[in-house]
Structures are given as C-alpha cells and as structure tokens.
Amino acid sequence: NSRQRKEVVPRQMLCYFASQMGYSDVQISKAIDRDRCTIGYSKQVVKDALAYNNLEYRKIYKEFIKQMKKGKH
C-alpha cells in the first residue's frame, strides 16, 4: 500500500500486463486490493508512457517480456 515510485510503477505495469492477458479491471482490482478506477488509471499511465517511450517504463516492459519468454521455454 505504498505510494513510493519504486512500488507504484511495477504495480501499474502489473495492471497493464494483466489487462493485456485478458483479466478484467474488477479481477485485477480484487487481486491487488485496489479500486477499479485505479486499475484503469494505471493502464492509461503505462499506455501513455510506452507511447512516449518513457525509459523507466520501457525498461520494466522489456524485462517483463524477457522473463515471460524465459518461462515458456
């Protein structure tokens, strides 16, 4: 339940990836104990950050994809 950036950004990315994997905002909100509106906001923040090539978000995004590929092999 922290608002520190080092915890907020990964949580926002989690919301974004969970949404991309087909989970609803309600499902995500229950899983991470956050309001459904927070999930929508988090997804939009990540979408915008990736669109504008924000380095912090891009780095986390690439690392997540790398880890997902490792897990499939």
C-alpha positions as CSV (number, residue, x, y, z in Angstrom):
1,N,0.0,0.0,0.0
2,S,2.8,2.3,-0.8
3,R,2.9,5.4,-3.0
4,Q,6.6,5.3,-3.4
5,R,7.6,5.4,-7.1
6,K,9.7,2.2,-6.8
7,E,6.5,0.3,-5.9
8,V,3.9,2.3,-7.9
9,V,5.5,1.8,-11.4
10,P,5.7,-2.0,-11.1
11,R,2.1,-2.1,-9.8
12,Q,1.0,0.0,-12.7
13,M,2.8,-2.3,-15.1
14,L,1.2,-5.3,-13.5
15,C,-2.2,-3.8,-14.1
16,Y,-1.3,-3.2,-17.7
17,F,0.0,-6.7,-18.4
18,A,-2.9,-8.4,-16.5
19,S,-5.3,-6.4,-18.7
20,Q,-3.3,-7.4,-21.9
21,M,-3.6,-11.0,-20.7
22,G,-7.4,-10.7,-20.6
23,Y,-8.2,-10.0,-17.0
24,S,-10.9,-7.5,-16.3
25,D,-10.4,-4.4,-14.2
26,V,-12.6,-5.9,-11.4
27,Q,-10.5,-9.1,-11.3
28,I,-7.2,-7.1,-11.2
29,S,-8.6,-4.8,-8.5
30,K,-9.5,-7.7,-6.3
31,A,-6.2,-9.4,-6.8
32,I,-4.1,-6.4,-5.8
33,D,-6.6,-4.8,-3.4
34,R,-7.0,-1.5,-5.3
35,D,-10.0,0.4,-6.6
36,R,-11.2,-0.5,-10.1
37,C,-10.7,3.2,-11.2
38,T,-7.1,2.9,-10.1
39,I,-6.6,0.0,-12.4
40,G,-8.0,2.0,-15.3
41,Y,-5.8,4.9,-14.5
42,S,-2.7,2.7,-14.1
43,K,-3.3,1.1,-17.5
44,Q,-3.6,4.5,-19.1
45,V,-0.4,5.8,-17.5
46,V,1.5,2.8,-18.8
47,K,0.0,3.0,-22.3
48,D,0.9,6.7,-22.5
49,A,4.4,6.1,-21.1
50,L,5.1,3.4,-23.6
51,A,3.7,5.6,-26.4
52,Y,6.1,8.4,-25.5
53,N,9.0,6.0,-24.9
54,N,9.4,6.7,-21.2
55,L,12.7,5.0,-20.4
56,E,11.7,3.9,-16.9
57,Y,8.5,2.1,-18.1
58,R,10.2,0.8,-21.3
59,K,12.9,-0.8,-19.2
60,I,10.4,-2.6,-17.0
61,Y,8.3,-3.6,-20.0
62,K,11.3,-5.2,-21.8
63,E,12.3,-7.0,-18.6
64,F,8.8,-8.4,-18.2
65,I,8.7,-9.6,-21.8
66,K,12.2,-11.2,-21.3
67,Q,11.0,-13.0,-18.2
68,M,7.8,-14.2,-19.9
69,K,9.8,-15.7,-22.8
70,K,12.2,-17.5,-20.3
71,G,9.2,-19.0,-18.6
72,K,7.8,-20.5,-21.8
73,H,10.9,-22.4,-22.7
